Amino acid sequence: MLRFLRKVKTVAKKRKLAYRWSPERRVGSHGTVYLGGRFAIVKDLKKELRPGLLADMCKQLGIRKLAFERRTSDVHCELPRELPDGGQ
């Protein structure tokens, strides 16, 4: 999960979008990651990130899931050229 957050931060810098991680969610160990005007709820950072959850979070943030290798937990994602909501 930490690799996912690092990749989202890298995408934010590359696309000059605001990035924020808020670990408080009042529900267990969940947190919220913000990218531009979008956000996604992130589960416990110590747990494994499954492909379905990765796809859902990428969709919520408006980024594409390019590759996911389970054995190394590598996550690669990037923004499409234009965000559907005008970049916010």
Protein Blocks (a to p, Z undefined) as FASTA:
>chain_A
ZZmmmmmmmmmmmnopacdddfbgoiajadcddehjbccddddfkbccdfklmmmmmmmn
opacfbdcfklopacddddfbdfkloZZ
